[in-house]
Amino acid sequence: MEKKYLNESIKLGNKELIVETGKVAKQADGSVVIRYGDTMLLVAAVSARTAKEGLDFFPLTVEYRENSFSAGRIPGNYFRREGRPNEKEVLTCRLIDRPVRPLFADGYRFETQIVASVISADTDNDPDVIAITGASCALYLSDIPFNTPIGGVRIGLIDGKYLINPTYDERRESQLNLVVAGTEEAIVMVECEAEEVAENVMVEALMLAHREIKRLCQWQKSLFAALDIQKREFTAPVLDEAILNDVKAKFADRLRDALDTTGKDKLTSYAAVDALKKEVVESYPEDDPAARSMAGKVFGSLKETIFREDMLVNKRRPDGRKFSEIRPISCEVGWLPRVHGSSLFTRGETQAMVSATLGTKMDEQYMDDLETGEVKRRFMLHYNFPPYSVGETGRFGSTSRRETGHGNLARRAIQSVLPDEADFPYTIRIVSDITESNGSSSMASVCGGILSLMDAGVPIKKPVAGVAMGLVMEGNRYAILSDIAGAEDHYGDMDFKVTGTADGITALQMDIKIGGINAVILQEALEQAKKGRLHILDIMQKTLETPREDISPFAPRIITIQINPEKIRDVIGKGGSVIRALTEETGAKIDIQDDGTVMIATNDGAAAEEAIARIKAITAEAEIGQTYMGTVSRIVDFGAFVEIMPGLDGLLHISEISDRRVKDVRDELKEGQQILVKCIGKEGNKIKLSRKAILNEEKAKSHTEGE
């Protein structure tokens, strides 16, 4: 059937958001070109017509690509074409996936793919948040059974004023970088970094975002009506009532006991539940695989029902904790002897082994950037989740999207409390290896990361801690949970990670599996998270109250000196020959900035002193009135050129050679002769010298002494 053409717009912030469909990629199930300013994306969605058998999850994949051509650039790699997704692209894939996935019907097993491609990029508008709304339009304005539109909005905060979809420049000045996705009814996803923003301010920003999202959703509904789209029929599978009642009657009490983790470790509890599931399945005839399959599904449903009932009716968590109670915490620092800073942070059965490494300017991370072409990152945080942390085997390879996302969250949580580069000119890398996991491993990475920085002697502004909040909600009944464990994350309705100092929030990440939550629940969750955060901060500060006074003896010492920017090329030398020789001969790492800042990094004090002395010699400038022992380098008819410093000559005019008249310079001076001269003037790069001034001073001194 021929697809209808549509081109419509809506005001969002101070620009028009334009959606066009029915023109490009018409063989996809759904496709739109979405535009904001001069930033444009093509978003296409396809969902298979037949379900994948044997899956117990929704096979959704999301791809987001920032094409170099969209910003008028050619890729900088060897192949000169786009390669594997960079960190920004991976994170944007997650921004699209997280709000979309829970809005598909339970039991939908049709392979679905969303592809968002940046096809034009201006210098003001980030395509990432636009891609969220674009993905919704591609899905909703198609026959794919995606029945609830979503919108994506970014909120900034400058001088107490909220901004909708701030530009790149505005974001650099903003106290808040908040990305929110939601339906017409409620918020479903939050991603945020902030500079110690108060809880009430955060709620205000979230509610503003949702008001704009509501408009976007209503607008999409009007587009849907105009296109007269017929959605595919999909009926969610239902459980067999007879088998459900049978399993419930025979096994519910035993399952409830197995799910009770009080006094049990995670693996023991999981093994007990798995054994009971095996018993349930095998209680049905071997020659009736359909009944056995249904029994397995019924068991999973009953498990979730019991979990939620215990929360909402019995007011009890699986491990017996109060709703606001944090699991036991232990902290160690400095236990890795040769690293610059280290910590071992354990909360319940979640443990992070974290290290901090200090490097030089040359260790900065270089990344492709759609706005500027390339950016340098001074602070890196890398999160690793090996399979042994959950008692499993698995393959090791490239970093997963989940690992990238968790590492990015922890990095943003810590970023705002790092010292300014001018005060601490180091490149910083944190590595968090999760050695055990039962929920909240990203928050353990934040806490362990801060302790490792303090152990490394990094003068952070304030400590930061993080806590993962959960929610179980049915109708008007709900329970907000602090420091959720793995089962609470899996069966609960919300994963809400909050990080901050004692004074405010530094990062948020929220994913909701239900239709969304309101402002009252958000406020309550944030206040409960604050209490948990303060509790954790107190324990951390008992371990290490302040950063160590000095950096590790194994870390490079960075000494900063300033030179005249015009002398930079002298220090670098032709083809880098001078700076290469300095590095090789002294063993120091030397980095020179465009403003003349020179950073010398080494663990050897003598090497540092030698490097400084040689750089100062290369860049030294003559001072008027100062006396120098110089060497005659060249004689000319009108005087002589005298080298007063390595590579620095001044002119000794014939009239300044002696206190008497000189007819021929060669009668007074020879090349290679060392003489005392005084600097008497400078014009640009030209230096005027005088030997006569020295001789006159000596005569005057002799006369005075003779009297």
Sequence and secondary structure as in RCSB ss.txt:
>XXXX:A:sequence
MEKKYLNESIKLGNKELIVETGKVAKQADGSVVIRYGDTMLLVAAVSARTAKEGLDFFPLTVEYRENSFSAGRIP
GNYFRREGRPNEKEVLTCRLIDRPVRPLFADGYRFETQIVASVISADTDNDPDVIAITGASCALYLSDIPFNTPI
GGVRIGLIDGKYLINPTYDERRESQLNLVVAGTEEAIVMVECEAEEVAENVMVEALMLAHREIKRLCQWQKSLFA
ALDIQKREFTAPVLDEAILNDVKAKFADRLRDALDTTGKDKLTSYAAVDALKKEVVESYPEDDPAARSMAGKVFG
SLKETIFREDMLVNKRRPDGRKFSEIRPISCEVGWLPRVHGSSLFTRGETQAMVSATLGTKMDEQYMDDLETGEV
KRRFMLHYNFPPYSVGETGRFGSTSRRETGHGNLARRAIQSVLPDEADFPYTIRIVSDITESNGSSSMASVCGGI
LSLMDAGVPIKKPVAGVAMGLVMEGNRYAILSDIAGAEDHYGDMDFKVTGTADGITALQMDIKIGGINAVILQEA
LEQAKKGRLHILDIMQKTLETPREDISPFAPRIITIQINPEKIRDVIGKGGSVIRALTEETGAKIDIQDDGTVMI
ATNDGAAAEEAIARIKAITAEAEIGQTYMGTVSRIVDFGAFVEIMPGLDGLLHISEISDRRVKDVRDELKEGQQI
LVKCIGKEGNKIKLSRKAILNEEKAKSHTEGE
>XXXX:A:secstr
     EEEEEEETTEEEEEEESSS TTSSEEEEEEETTEEEEEEEEE SS  TT SS  EEEEEEE GGGGT   
 STTSS  S  HHHHHHHHHHHHHHGGGS TT  S EEEEEEEEE  SS  HHHHHHHHHHHHHHTSSSS  S  
EEEEEEEETTEEEES  HHHHHH SEEEEEEE SS EEEEEEEEEEE HHHHHHHHHHHHHHHHHHHHHHHHHHH
HHT            HHHHHHHHHHHHHHHHHHH  TT  HHHHHHHHHHHHHHHHHTS TT HHHHHHHHHHHH
HHHHHHHHHHHHTS   TT   TT    EEEEES STTSSEEEEEEETTEEEEEEEEEE GGG EEEEETTTEEE
EESEEEEEE  GGGGT      S  HHHHHHHHHHHHHHHTTS  TTTS  EEEEEEEEEE SS HHHHHHHHHH
HHHHHTT   SS  EEEEEEEEEETTEEEEEES  HHHHHHSSEEEEEEE SS EEEEEEEESSS B HHHHHHH
HHHHHHHHHHHHHHHHHH SS  SS  TTS EEEEEE  GGGHHHHH GGGHHHHHHHHHH  EEEE TTSEEEE
EES HHHHHHHHHHHHHHH    TT EEEEEEEEEETTEEEEEEETTEEEEEEGGGS SS  S GGGT  TT EE
EEEEEEEETTEEEEESHHHHHHHHHHHHHHH 
